[in-house]
Structure formats: structure tokens, C-alpha cells
Amino acid sequence: RNPRASPGELPKTFTFDAVYDASSKQADLYDETVRPLIDCVLQGFNGTIFAYGQTGTGKTYTMQGAWAEPEKRGIIPISFEHIFTHISRSQNQQYLVRASYLEIYQEEIRDLLAKDQSKKLELKENPETGVYIKDLSSFVTKNVKEIEHVMNLGSQTRSVGSTNMNEHSSRSHAIFLITIECSETGPDGEEHIRVGKLNLVDLAGSERQSKMGAHGERPKEASKINLSLSALGNVISALVDGKSTHIPYRDSKLTRLLQDSLGGNAKTIMVATLGPASHSYDESLSTLRFANRAKNIKNKPRVNEDPKDTLLREFQEEIVRLKAQLEKRGMLGKKRRRSSRRKKAVDGESATENEGEDDNEDGLENYLKEQKERLEEEKAAIQDDHSLVSEEKQKLLQEKEKMIEDLRKEQEATELLATKYK
């Protein structure tokens, strides 16, 4: 209802999937709206959640909330718990979860987890996997604590600034990206990998510069923020009106990055936040109109099965490769043992053909130990041999020293391989 409206004016009406008022709990929003989406991401769909609205209306609170108070935790921390609880309960499946955190500040992409914060990243496009950010760092996380640590590290480097509307206004769009890879054996007996990508987007506040009372950098930031938000609006309008042949994704980094989330291969939720104050009427109305248009977009989500660029597949192949190398080293020992035993048989001792086949487990260790002892004995024998000329003796000793050194290096290399494989 317009506070300045004439008595007979009707209120503006909008219909959404769910409405949460001041008495709603964070858990209500999560369980009703977000939980089904996260379940889909765990099944291999792409998912995006973003909060849109005027500065100071609670976007960051909705997305992050108060981490220290369980009742007030937002979508992001609850989704961490949800993902890792699901993984801990799953059977016959292998999961790999990795996280990236970036912000778009004044139309530049910054990796919030990079050591060098001054580096600007580029957007690239791959015909198979779509739009991606070149050189964006990504951390594999094994539990809630680790992924929270990644989030906290990134949050410390985010661009925030004070305006009249909000003391800690987010001056950038922040996107926390979680990639969940899941590998399981299909009915065909083959390993299949599904990949779900979750974009958790905290948009910068939309606001009128006259109300911000900001000076210096702030108006410049605001014009860039408003530029990318209006580009988002234009993309949404073009998707909804049905007549547009061209969708202006390339007008801003934000829309280019969220291309799949808007009309593409993703399930997307928009949370529109409103301020109850009467002087926010115009902004509230434009937020509702914006959300209403977004609600009419038709996305085409599908499960991402067996994409080529999965880290899980890379790791699995690496394990097979290391195992083969270790077995090769073990086999090497076996062959050598066998040949040394055959040699003994030729020298007049009896030996059977398959003596070298047993206990390959400790085979290599024992073999290396035996060789070292044998070399030490030969070294001692050379030193005791008085019939040798000192130069010749020196030369033979050096040879044995080199052989012992080579043996030590081989043992170290094998131990390294074994550690990596483990």
C-alpha cells in the first residue's frame, strides 16, 4: 500500500511461492524453500539461490545470518550442515566437495580466496561446460568446519562500506560456489559421476544515491552496482517477454556468470527482501516487480552426468596410476629375487621355479633390505682382501657405495609413492 495514496487507491498485489514476515524463523525459510533445492544439487542438478533487494533489508542476514546463534543462522551455514549430513549418511557413494568464493566489485572479478587480491580474473566460455572463471581457486573440503573456514577467509576480504542506509553495506556481489561430485556404481557395473553446482549469491544492495548520502568512492560503486542490477533486470525481462531473440547476458559480469541460472540448466530461487519503512515504498515496489518478472522465467534443469572435467574422476585415475606404479616396483623386486635365486641354483644349490612368488606384500621391503646387507658384506670383503691393489680396491668400494646410494633412492621413491597412494 502506498503511504501517500489517496483513500480510494487499491493496494498493489503480488503472488509468490512463499512469503515470510517478521515473525518467521530462518529455519522456516530453509526447510520450506531451500532444502528441496539442496537435495536436487546433491542429485547432480545445478542450483542457485540469490537474495535481491534494497540495501539494509536483510539480504546478507538471509544468506548468512548470525553464525554464532543456531536460531539465526542463514541459508549458507544451514546448507553446509545439510550437505555434509547427507554425505555422512550415504552408502556406496563417494563424494568430493569443493568451494570457491568470489566477488564482483565495480565490474571486476576478485577471487576472495587468492593470496594476491589485486589480480583481476577473466570470464571464459567452454562449449561443453559453459561460462567459467579462469584461475579461480577451489578448495576441497571434507566437513562443515573446513567449508566454514573457507567462507570465513573469503568474508574477511570482501568489499563493504558504510552508507546512510546501512553501516556494513555489501558493496559487491558475492558468490560462494560449492561443487559436489558424487561417484557411484550404476546398474551397468560402471562408475558414474554426477556433478551438482550450487551458487549462493549475495547481491549488493540496490539503492538510490540521493538516500545513501554517500561521497567519494560510494557513488561510483553504486553506479556500477546499479548497472549490473539493471543488466540483471534486462536479462530477466528479455527471458520473460517471449519476443526477444537476444538475451543481453554479456552486458555485465554478473549476468554472464549466472547465465545458466537464468533460463538455463539450473534450478533457481530468488529471495526478495523488503524494508517495512514507509519511505522505502518505491524501492519495495520495484523489488517486488523485479521478483515477479523473475518468477516467470522458465529454466531447463537437468542432471549433470559424467561431465569430462570432474576432479573425482581425475583422483580415481591418479589412484589407479599410483597403484600400478607401486605394483610395478613390487614386481621388479620379485623378478630380481627370482633371478638371484635362479643364479644360486646354477651355482649348485637346489631351487624351485616358483620360490620368488610368495609374500609379495613385504617382498619389496625385504628385497631392498637383503640387497643392502649383501652390498655391505661385499664392501667388507673388498676391504679385507689384501690381494687387491689399493687403487682397484678404492674403485670397487666406490662402485659399491654408489649401488647402496641407488638402493636408498629407490626405497625413498617407493615410500613416497606409497604415501601418496594412501
C-alpha positions as a Markdown table, in Angstrom:
| # | Residue | x | y | z |
|---|---|---|---|---|
| 1 | Arg | 0.0 | 0.0 | 0.0 |
| 2 | Asn | 1.3 | 3.4 | -1.0 |
| 3 | Pro | 1.6 | 5.6 | 2.2 |
| 4 | Arg | 0.9 | 8.7 | 0.1 |
| 5 | Ala | -2.0 | 7.2 | -1.8 |
| 6 | Ser | -5.5 | 8.8 | -1.9 |
| 7 | Pro | -8.1 | 6.9 | 0.2 |
| 8 | Gly | -9.7 | 5.0 | -2.6 |
| 9 | Glu | -6.5 | 3.7 | -4.2 |
| 10 | Leu | -6.2 | -0.1 | -4.2 |
| 11 | Pro | -3.1 | -1.7 | -2.8 |
| 12 | Lys | -0.6 | -3.4 | -5.3 |
| 13 | Thr | -0.9 | -7.2 | -5.1 |
| 14 | Phe | 1.8 | -9.8 | -5.9 |
| 15 | Thr | 1.8 | -13.6 | -5.6 |
| 16 | Phe | 4.8 | -15.7 | -4.8 |
| 17 | Asp | 5.6 | -19.3 | -3.8 |
| 18 | Ala | 6.1 | -18.3 | -0.2 |
| 19 | Val | 6.1 | -15.2 | 1.9 |
| 20 | Tyr | 8.0 | -14.8 | 5.2 |
| 21 | Asp | 7.1 | -12.0 | 7.6 |
| 22 | Ala | 8.9 | -10.5 | 10.6 |
| 23 | Ser | 7.9 | -13.4 | 12.8 |
| 24 | Ser | 9.3 | -16.1 | 10.5 |
| 25 | Lys | 12.3 | -18.1 | 11.6 |
| 26 | Gln | 15.4 | -18.7 | 9.4 |
| 27 | Ala | 14.7 | -22.5 | 9.6 |
| 28 | Asp | 11.2 | -22.0 | 8.2 |
| 29 | Leu | 12.6 | -20.4 | 5.0 |
| 30 | Tyr | 15.3 | -23.1 | 4.7 |
| 31 | Asp | 13.1 | -26.1 | 5.3 |
| 32 | Glu | 10.2 | -25.0 | 3.1 |
| 33 | Thr | 12.1 | -23.3 | 0.2 |
| 34 | Val | 15.8 | -24.1 | 0.2 |
| 35 | Arg | 16.0 | -27.7 | 1.4 |
| 36 | Pro | 14.4 | -29.2 | -1.7 |
| 37 | Leu | 16.8 | -27.3 | -3.9 |
| 38 | Ile | 19.9 | -28.6 | -2.0 |
| 39 | Asp | 18.6 | -32.1 | -2.2 |
| 40 | Cys | 18.4 | -31.6 | -6.0 |
| 41 | Val | 22.0 | -30.3 | -6.1 |
| 42 | Leu | 23.1 | -33.5 | -4.2 |
| 43 | Gln | 21.4 | -35.5 | -7.0 |
| 44 | Gly | 23.5 | -33.7 | -9.7 |
| 45 | Phe | 21.4 | -30.6 | -10.6 |
| 46 | Asn | 22.8 | -27.1 | -10.7 |
| 47 | Gly | 21.2 | -24.8 | -8.2 |
| 48 | Thr | 21.3 | -21.0 | -7.5 |
| 49 | Ile | 19.9 | -19.0 | -4.6 |
| 50 | Phe | 20.1 | -15.3 | -4.6 |
| 51 | Ala | 18.8 | -12.6 | -2.4 |
| 52 | Tyr | 17.7 | -9.4 | -4.1 |
| 53 | Gly | 16.5 | -6.1 | -2.6 |
| 54 | Gln | 17.2 | -2.7 | -1.2 |
| 55 | Thr | 20.2 | -2.0 | 1.0 |
| 56 | Gly | 19.6 | -2.8 | 4.6 |
| 57 | Thr | 16.6 | -5.1 | 4.1 |
| 58 | Gly | 18.3 | -8.3 | 5.2 |
| 59 | Lys | 19.9 | -9.9 | 2.2 |
| 60 | Thr | 23.2 | -10.8 | 4.0 |
| 61 | Tyr | 21.2 | -11.8 | 7.0 |
| 62 | Thr | 19.0 | -14.2 | 4.9 |
| 63 | Met | 22.1 | -15.7 | 3.2 |
| 64 | Gln | 24.5 | -15.8 | 6.1 |
| 65 | Gly | 22.6 | -14.8 | 9.3 |
| 66 | Ala | 24.3 | -14.8 | 12.7 |
| 67 | Trp | 26.7 | -17.7 | 12.6 |
| 68 | Ala | 27.2 | -17.9 | 16.3 |
| 69 | Glu | 23.4 | -18.3 | 17.1 |
| 70 | Pro | 21.9 | -21.5 | 15.8 |
| 71 | Glu | 18.4 | -20.0 | 15.6 |
| 72 | Lys | 19.6 | -17.1 | 13.4 |
| 73 | Arg | 21.9 | -18.9 | 11.0 |
| 74 | Gly | 21.2 | -18.2 | 7.4 |
| 75 | Ile | 20.8 | -20.2 | 4.2 |
| 76 | Ile | 24.6 | -20.7 | 3.7 |
| 77 | Pro | 25.6 | -22.2 | 7.1 |
| 78 | Ile | 22.5 | -24.4 | 7.2 |
| 79 | Ser | 23.2 | -25.7 | 3.7 |
| 80 | Phe | 26.7 | -26.7 | 4.8 |
| 81 | Glu | 25.3 | -28.8 | 7.6 |
| 82 | His | 22.7 | -30.2 | 5.2 |
| 83 | Ile | 25.3 | -31.3 | 2.5 |
| 84 | Phe | 27.7 | -32.9 | 4.9 |
| 85 | Thr | 25.0 | -34.7 | 6.9 |
| 86 | His | 23.6 | -36.2 | 3.7 |
| 87 | Ile | 27.1 | -37.3 | 2.7 |
| 88 | Ser | 27.8 | -38.9 | 6.1 |
| 89 | Arg | 24.6 | -40.9 | 5.8 |
| 90 | Ser | 25.1 | -42.0 | 2.2 |
| 91 | Gln | 26.3 | -45.5 | 1.3 |
| 92 | Asn | 28.2 | -46.9 | -1.7 |
| 93 | Gln | 28.8 | -43.4 | -2.9 |
| 94 | Gln | 32.0 | -41.3 | -3.0 |
| 95 | Tyr | 31.7 | -37.6 | -2.7 |
| 96 | Leu | 34.0 | -34.7 | -3.3 |
| 97 | Val | 33.0 | -31.3 | -2.2 |
| 98 | Arg | 34.9 | -28.2 | -3.2 |
| 99 | Ala | 34.3 | -24.5 | -2.6 |
| 100 | Ser | 35.2 | -21.2 | -4.3 |
| 101 | Tyr | 34.4 | -17.7 | -3.2 |
| 102 | Leu | 34.4 | -14.6 | -5.5 |
| 103 | Glu | 33.1 | -11.1 | -5.6 |
| 104 | Ile | 32.2 | -8.8 | -8.4 |
| 105 | Tyr | 33.3 | -5.4 | -7.3 |
| 106 | Gln | 33.0 | -2.4 | -9.7 |
| 107 | Glu | 32.6 | -4.9 | -12.6 |
| 108 | Glu | 35.9 | -6.6 | -11.8 |
| 109 | Ile | 36.0 | -10.3 | -10.6 |
| 110 | Arg | 38.1 | -10.9 | -7.5 |
| 111 | Asp | 39.0 | -14.3 | -6.0 |
| 112 | Leu | 38.3 | -13.8 | -2.3 |
| 113 | Leu | 40.5 | -16.9 | -1.5 |
| 114 | Ala | 43.6 | -15.9 | -3.6 |
| 115 | Lys | 46.8 | -14.7 | -1.9 |
| 116 | Asp | 47.1 | -11.9 | -4.5 |
| 117 | Gln | 43.9 | -9.8 | -4.1 |
| 118 | Ser | 44.9 | -7.3 | -6.8 |
| 119 | Lys | 44.6 | -9.9 | -9.6 |
| 120 | Lys | 41.5 | -9.5 | -11.7 |
| 121 | Leu | 40.1 | -12.7 | -13.1 |
| 122 | Glu | 38.6 | -13.3 | -16.6 |
| 123 | Leu | 35.4 | -14.9 | -17.7 |
| 124 | Lys | 35.8 | -17.7 | -20.3 |
| 125 | Glu | 33.4 | -19.9 | -22.1 |
| 126 | Asn | 33.7 | -23.6 | -22.8 |
| 127 | Pro | 31.3 | -25.1 | -25.3 |
| 128 | Glu | 30.7 | -28.1 | -23.1 |
| 129 | Thr | 30.7 | -26.7 | -19.6 |
| 130 | Gly | 29.5 | -23.1 | -20.2 |
| 131 | Val | 30.9 | -19.9 | -18.6 |
| 132 | Tyr | 33.6 | -20.3 | -16.1 |
| 133 | Ile | 36.2 | -18.1 | -14.3 |
| 134 | Lys | 39.8 | -18.7 | -15.4 |
| 135 | Asp | 42.3 | -19.4 | -12.5 |
| 136 | Leu | 39.6 | -19.3 | -9.8 |
| 137 | Ser | 40.9 | -21.1 | -6.7 |
| 138 | Ser | 39.0 | -24.0 | -5.4 |
| 139 | Phe | 39.4 | -25.8 | -2.1 |
| 140 | Val | 38.4 | -29.5 | -1.4 |
| 141 | Thr | 36.6 | -29.6 | 1.9 |
| 142 | Lys | 35.8 | -32.7 | 4.0 |
| 143 | Asn | 33.5 | -31.4 | 6.6 |
| 144 | Val | 31.4 | -28.4 | 7.8 |
| 145 | Lys | 34.3 | -26.9 | 9.8 |
| 146 | Glu | 36.6 | -26.8 | 6.7 |
| 147 | Ile | 34.0 | -25.3 | 4.4 |
| 148 | Glu | 33.1 | -22.7 | 7.1 |
| 149 | His | 36.8 | -21.9 | 7.3 |
| 150 | Val | 36.9 | -21.2 | 3.6 |
| 151 | Met | 33.9 | -19.0 | 3.8 |
| 152 | Asn | 35.3 | -17.0 | 6.8 |
| 153 | Leu | 38.6 | -16.5 | 4.9 |
| 154 | Gly | 36.8 | -15.0 | 1.9 |
| 155 | Ser | 34.4 | -12.9 | 4.0 |
| 156 | Gln | 37.4 | -11.1 | 5.6 |
| 157 | Thr | 38.5 | -9.8 | 2.2 |
| 158 | Arg | 35.0 | -8.7 | 0.9 |
| 159 | Ser | 34.4 | -5.1 | 0.0 |
| 160 | Val | 32.0 | -3.5 | 2.5 |
| 161 | Gly | 31.4 | 0.2 | 3.1 |
| 162 | Ser | 29.2 | 2.4 | 5.1 |
| 163 | Thr | 26.2 | 4.4 | 3.7 |
| 164 | Asn | 23.3 | 6.2 | 5.3 |
| 165 | Met | 21.2 | 3.2 | 4.5 |
| 166 | Asn | 23.4 | 0.5 | 6.0 |
| 167 | Glu | 26.5 | 0.7 | 8.2 |
| 168 | His | 28.0 | -2.5 | 6.7 |
| 169 | Ser | 26.6 | -2.4 | 3.2 |
| 170 | Ser | 27.9 | -5.1 | 0.9 |
| 171 | Arg | 29.5 | -3.0 | -1.9 |
| 172 | Ser | 29.9 | -6.0 | -4.1 |
| 173 | His | 28.0 | -9.1 | -5.4 |
| 174 | Ala | 29.5 | -12.1 | -3.7 |
| 175 | Ile | 29.1 | -15.7 | -5.0 |
| 176 | Phe | 30.0 | -18.7 | -2.9 |
| 177 | Leu | 30.2 | -21.7 | -5.2 |
| 178 | Ile | 30.0 | -25.2 | -4.0 |
| 179 | Thr | 30.7 | -28.1 | -6.4 |
| 180 | Ile | 29.5 | -31.5 | -5.3 |
| 181 | Glu | 30.8 | -34.5 | -7.2 |
| 182 | Cys | 29.3 | -37.9 | -6.5 |
| 183 | Ser | 30.5 | -41.2 | -7.8 |
| 184 | Glu | 28.6 | -44.5 | -7.6 |
| 185 | Thr | 28.3 | -47.8 | -9.5 |
| 186 | Gly | 25.4 | -47.8 | -11.9 |
| 187 | Pro | 23.3 | -50.7 | -13.0 |
| 188 | Asp | 25.7 | -51.3 | -15.8 |
| 189 | Gly | 28.5 | -52.0 | -13.3 |
| 190 | Glu | 30.4 | -48.9 | -14.4 |
| 191 | Glu | 31.3 | -45.9 | -12.1 |
| 192 | His | 29.2 | -42.9 | -12.9 |
| 193 | Ile | 29.8 | -39.4 | -11.7 |
| 194 | Arg | 27.2 | -36.7 | -11.1 |
| 195 | Val | 28.1 | -33.1 | -10.5 |
| 196 | Gly | 25.9 | -30.5 | -8.9 |
| 197 | Lys | 27.0 | -26.9 | -8.7 |
| 198 | Leu | 25.4 | -24.6 | -6.1 |
| 199 | Asn | 25.7 | -20.8 | -6.4 |
| 200 | Leu | 25.0 | -18.9 | -3.2 |
| 201 | Val | 24.7 | -15.3 | -4.3 |
| 202 | Asp | 24.6 | -12.3 | -2.0 |
| 203 | Leu | 23.8 | -9.4 | -4.3 |
| 204 | Ala | 24.9 | -5.8 | -3.5 |
| 205 | Gly | 22.1 | -3.6 | -2.3 |
| 206 | Ser | 20.0 | -1.7 | -4.8 |
| 207 | Glu | 19.6 | 1.9 | -3.6 |
| 208 | Arg | 19.0 | 5.4 | -4.7 |
| 209 | Gln | 22.1 | 7.6 | -4.5 |
| 210 | Ser | 20.2 | 10.5 | -3.0 |
| 211 | Lys | 19.2 | 8.4 | 0.0 |
| 212 | Met | 22.6 | 6.9 | 0.5 |
| 213 | Gly | 24.2 | 10.2 | 1.5 |
| 214 | Ala | 27.5 | 8.8 | 0.3 |
| 215 | His | 30.5 | 10.6 | -1.0 |
| 216 | Gly | 33.9 | 9.8 | -2.6 |
| 217 | Glu | 34.0 | 6.1 | -3.8 |
| 218 | Arg | 30.4 | 5.3 | -2.8 |
| 219 | Pro | 28.5 | 6.9 | -5.7 |
| 220 | Lys | 31.0 | 5.4 | -8.2 |
| 221 | Glu | 30.4 | 1.9 | -6.6 |
| 222 | Ala | 26.7 | 2.5 | -6.6 |
| 223 | Ser | 26.6 | 3.3 | -10.3 |
| 224 | Lys | 28.5 | 0.1 | -11.0 |
| 225 | Ile | 26.2 | -1.9 | -8.7 |
| 226 | Asn | 23.1 | -0.4 | -10.3 |
| 227 | Leu | 24.5 | -1.0 | -13.7 |
| 228 | Ser | 24.8 | -4.8 | -13.1 |
| 229 | Leu | 21.5 | -5.0 | -11.3 |
| 230 | Ser | 19.8 | -3.3 | -14.2 |
| 231 | Ala | 21.6 | -5.7 | -16.6 |
| 232 | Leu | 20.1 | -8.5 | -14.4 |
| 233 | Gly | 16.7 | -6.9 | -14.8 |
| 234 | Asn | 17.1 | -6.6 | -18.6 |
| 235 | Val | 18.1 | -10.3 | -18.9 |
| 236 | Ile | 15.0 | -11.2 | -16.8 |
| 237 | Ser | 12.7 | -9.1 | -18.9 |
| 238 | Ala | 14.1 | -10.4 | -22.2 |
| 239 | Leu | 13.7 | -14.0 | -20.9 |
| 240 | Val | 10.1 | -13.4 | -19.8 |
| 241 | Asp | 8.6 | -11.4 | -22.7 |
| 242 | Gly | 8.9 | -14.2 | -25.2 |
| 243 | Lys | 9.6 | -11.9 | -28.1 |
| 244 | Ser | 13.3 | -11.2 | -27.5 |
| 245 | Thr | 15.7 | -13.2 | -29.7 |
| 246 | His | 18.7 | -11.7 | -28.0 |
| 247 | Ile | 19.2 | -12.1 | -24.2 |
| 248 | Pro | 21.8 | -9.5 | -23.0 |
| 249 | Tyr | 23.8 | -11.8 | -20.8 |
| 250 | Arg | 27.0 | -10.1 | -21.8 |
| 251 | Asp | 26.0 | -6.7 | -20.5 |
| 252 | Ser | 27.5 | -7.4 | -17.1 |
| 253 | Lys | 29.9 | -9.9 | -15.4 |
| 254 | Leu | 27.1 | -10.9 | -13.0 |
| 255 | Thr | 24.6 | -11.9 | -15.7 |
| 256 | Arg | 27.2 | -13.6 | -17.8 |
| 257 | Leu | 28.3 | -15.7 | -14.7 |
| 258 | Leu | 24.7 | -16.5 | -13.8 |
| 259 | Gln | 23.7 | -17.3 | -17.4 |
| 260 | Asp | 22.8 | -20.9 | -16.6 |
| 261 | Ser | 20.8 | -19.8 | -13.5 |
| 262 | Leu | 18.6 | -17.6 | -15.6 |
| 263 | Gly | 16.7 | -19.5 | -18.2 |
| 264 | Gly | 19.3 | -22.3 | -18.4 |
| 265 | Asn | 20.4 | -25.5 | -16.8 |
| 266 | Ala | 19.7 | -24.7 | -13.2 |
| 267 | Lys | 17.0 | -24.6 | -10.5 |
| 268 | Thr | 16.9 | -21.1 | -9.2 |
| 269 | Ile | 15.4 | -19.4 | -6.1 |
| 270 | Met | 15.2 | -15.7 | -5.7 |
| 271 | Val | 14.6 | -14.3 | -2.2 |
| 272 | Ala | 13.3 | -10.7 | -2.5 |
| 273 | Thr | 13.8 | -8.7 | 0.7 |
| 274 | Leu | 11.7 | -5.7 | 1.6 |
| 275 | Gly | 12.0 | -2.9 | 4.2 |
| 276 | Pro | 8.9 | -2.1 | 6.2 |
| 277 | Ala | 9.5 | 1.7 | 6.4 |
| 278 | Ser | 7.1 | 3.9 | 4.5 |
| 279 | His | 9.8 | 5.9 | 2.9 |
| 280 | Ser | 11.0 | 2.6 | 1.2 |
| 281 | Tyr | 7.8 | 2.2 | -0.7 |
| 282 | Asp | 9.2 | 3.0 | -4.1 |
| 283 | Glu | 12.2 | 0.6 | -3.7 |
| 284 | Ser | 9.9 | -2.1 | -2.2 |
| 285 | Leu | 7.6 | -1.8 | -5.2 |
| 286 | Ser | 10.5 | -2.1 | -7.7 |
| 287 | Thr | 11.9 | -5.1 | -5.8 |
| 288 | Leu | 8.5 | -6.9 | -6.0 |
| 289 | Arg | 8.1 | -6.1 | -9.7 |
| 290 | Phe | 11.6 | -7.4 | -10.3 |
| 291 | Ala | 11.0 | -10.6 | -8.4 |
| 292 | Asn | 7.6 | -11.0 | -10.1 |
| 293 | Arg | 9.3 | -10.9 | -13.6 |
| 294 | Ala | 12.0 | -13.3 | -12.4 |
| 295 | Lys | 9.3 | -15.7 | -11.3 |
| 296 | Asn | 8.1 | -16.1 | -14.8 |
| 297 | Ile | 11.4 | -17.4 | -16.2 |
| 298 | Lys | 11.3 | -21.0 | -17.3 |
| 299 | Asn | 14.6 | -22.8 | -16.6 |
| 300 | Lys | 15.6 | -26.2 | -18.1 |
| 301 | Pro | 17.4 | -28.0 | -15.4 |
| 302 | Arg | 18.9 | -31.5 | -16.0 |
| 303 | Val | 21.2 | -33.8 | -14.0 |
| 304 | Asn | 24.9 | -33.3 | -15.0 |
| 305 | Glu | 26.0 | -36.9 | -15.6 |
| 306 | Asp | 29.6 | -37.9 | -16.4 |
| 307 | Pro | 30.9 | -34.5 | -17.4 |
| 308 | Lys | 34.5 | -34.6 | -18.6 |
| 309 | Asp | 36.1 | -32.1 | -16.2 |
| 310 | Thr | 35.4 | -33.8 | -12.8 |
| 311 | Leu | 38.1 | -33.8 | -10.2 |
| 312 | Leu | 36.8 | -37.1 | -8.7 |
| 313 | Arg | 37.5 | -38.8 | -12.0 |
| 314 | Glu | 41.0 | -37.3 | -12.0 |
| 315 | Phe | 41.6 | -38.5 | -8.5 |
| 316 | Gln | 40.4 | -42.0 | -9.3 |
| 317 | Glu | 42.6 | -42.2 | -12.3 |
| 318 | Glu | 45.6 | -41.0 | -10.3 |
| 319 | Ile | 45.0 | -43.7 | -7.7 |
| 320 | Val | 44.9 | -46.4 | -10.4 |
| 321 | Arg | 48.1 | -45.0 | -11.8 |
| 322 | Leu | 49.9 | -44.9 | -8.5 |
| 323 | Lys | 48.8 | -48.4 | -7.7 |
| 324 | Ala | 50.1 | -49.6 | -11.0 |
| 325 | Gln | 53.5 | -47.9 | -10.3 |
| 326 | Leu | 53.7 | -49.5 | -6.9 |
| 327 | Glu | 52.9 | -52.9 | -8.2 |
| 328 | Lys | 55.5 | -52.4 | -10.9 |
| 329 | Arg | 58.1 | -51.7 | -8.3 |
| 330 | Gly | 56.9 | -54.7 | -6.3 |
| 331 | Met | 57.1 | -56.9 | -9.4 |
| 332 | Leu | 60.6 | -55.5 | -10.1 |
| 333 | Gly | 61.7 | -56.8 | -6.7 |
| 334 | Lys | 60.0 | -60.2 | -7.4 |
| 335 | Lys | 61.8 | -60.6 | -10.7 |
| 336 | Arg | 65.1 | -59.7 | -9.2 |
| 337 | Arg | 64.6 | -62.0 | -6.3 |
| 338 | Arg | 63.7 | -64.8 | -8.6 |
| 339 | Ser | 66.8 | -64.2 | -10.9 |
| 340 | Ser | 69.1 | -64.1 | -7.9 |
| 341 | Arg | 67.7 | -67.4 | -6.6 |
| 342 | Arg | 68.0 | -69.0 | -10.0 |
| 343 | Lys | 71.6 | -67.9 | -10.1 |
| 344 | Lys | 72.1 | -69.7 | -6.8 |
| 345 | Ala | 70.6 | -72.8 | -8.3 |
| 346 | Val | 73.1 | -72.7 | -11.2 |
| 347 | Asp | 75.9 | -72.4 | -8.6 |
| 348 | Gly | 74.9 | -75.9 | -7.4 |
| 349 | Glu | 72.2 | -75.2 | -4.8 |
| 350 | Ser | 68.7 | -76.5 | -5.4 |
| 351 | Ala | 65.9 | -74.0 | -6.0 |
| 352 | Thr | 62.4 | -74.4 | -7.3 |
| 353 | Glu | 60.9 | -72.3 | -10.1 |
| 354 | Asn | 58.2 | -70.5 | -8.1 |
| 355 | Glu | 60.2 | -69.6 | -5.0 |
| 356 | Gly | 60.1 | -65.9 | -5.8 |
| 357 | Glu | 56.2 | -65.8 | -5.9 |
| 358 | Asp | 55.5 | -65.8 | -2.2 |
| 359 | Asp | 54.7 | -63.0 | 0.2 |
| 360 | Asn | 54.9 | -60.1 | -2.3 |
| 361 | Glu | 53.4 | -57.8 | 0.4 |
| 362 | Asp | 56.6 | -57.3 | 2.2 |
| 363 | Gly | 58.6 | -58.5 | -0.8 |
| 364 | Leu | 60.0 | -55.2 | -1.9 |
| 365 | Glu | 60.9 | -54.2 | 1.7 |
| 366 | Asn | 62.7 | -57.5 | 2.3 |
| 367 | Tyr | 64.3 | -57.4 | -1.1 |
| 368 | Leu | 65.8 | -54.0 | -0.5 |
| 369 | Lys | 67.0 | -55.0 | 2.9 |
| 370 | Glu | 68.6 | -58.1 | 1.6 |
| 371 | Gln | 70.3 | -56.2 | -1.2 |
| 372 | Lys | 71.7 | -53.6 | 1.2 |
| 373 | Glu | 73.0 | -56.3 | 3.6 |
| 374 | Arg | 74.6 | -58.1 | 0.6 |
| 375 | Leu | 76.3 | -55.0 | -0.6 |
| 376 | Glu | 77.6 | -54.2 | 2.9 |
| 377 | Glu | 79.0 | -57.7 | 3.1 |
| 378 | Glu | 80.7 | -57.3 | -0.3 |
| 379 | Lys | 82.1 | -54.0 | 0.8 |
| 380 | Ala | 83.6 | -55.5 | 3.9 |
| 381 | Ala | 85.0 | -58.4 | 1.8 |
| 382 | Ile | 86.7 | -55.9 | -0.5 |
| 383 | Gln | 88.3 | -54.1 | 2.4 |
| 384 | Asp | 89.6 | -57.4 | 3.9 |
| 385 | Asp | 91.0 | -58.6 | 0.5 |
| 386 | His | 94.8 | -57.9 | 0.8 |
| 387 | Ser | 95.5 | -59.3 | -2.7 |
| 388 | Leu | 93.9 | -56.1 | -4.3 |
| 389 | Val | 95.9 | -53.1 | -5.3 |
| 390 | Ser | 94.7 | -50.0 | -3.2 |
| 391 | Glu | 93.5 | -48.1 | -6.4 |
| 392 | Glu | 91.5 | -51.1 | -7.5 |
| 393 | Lys | 90.1 | -51.5 | -4.0 |
| 394 | Gln | 89.1 | -47.8 | -3.9 |
| 395 | Lys | 87.4 | -48.2 | -7.3 |
| 396 | Leu | 85.4 | -51.2 | -6.2 |
| 397 | Leu | 84.4 | -49.6 | -2.9 |
| 398 | Gln | 83.2 | -46.5 | -4.8 |
| 399 | Glu | 81.1 | -48.8 | -7.0 |
| 400 | Lys | 79.5 | -50.5 | -4.0 |
| 401 | Glu | 78.9 | -47.1 | -2.3 |
| 402 | Lys | 77.1 | -45.9 | -5.5 |
| 403 | Met | 75.0 | -49.1 | -5.6 |
| 404 | Ile | 74.0 | -48.6 | -1.9 |
| 405 | Glu | 73.1 | -45.0 | -2.7 |
| 406 | Asp | 70.9 | -46.0 | -5.7 |
| 407 | Leu | 69.2 | -48.6 | -3.5 |
| 408 | Arg | 68.4 | -45.9 | -0.9 |
| 409 | Lys | 66.9 | -43.6 | -3.5 |
| 410 | Glu | 64.7 | -46.4 | -4.9 |
| 411 | Gln | 63.5 | -47.1 | -1.4 |
| 412 | Glu | 62.7 | -43.4 | -0.8 |
| 413 | Ala | 60.9 | -43.1 | -4.1 |
| 414 | Thr | 58.8 | -46.2 | -3.3 |
| 415 | Glu | 57.9 | -44.9 | 0.2 |
| 416 | Leu | 56.9 | -41.6 | -1.4 |
| 417 | Leu | 54.6 | -43.4 | -3.9 |
| 418 | Ala | 53.1 | -45.5 | -1.1 |
| 419 | Thr | 52.3 | -42.4 | 1.0 |
| 420 | Lys | 50.7 | -40.6 | -2.0 |
| 421 | Tyr | 48.7 | -43.6 | -2.9 |
| 422 | Lys | 47.5 | -43.9 | 0.8 |
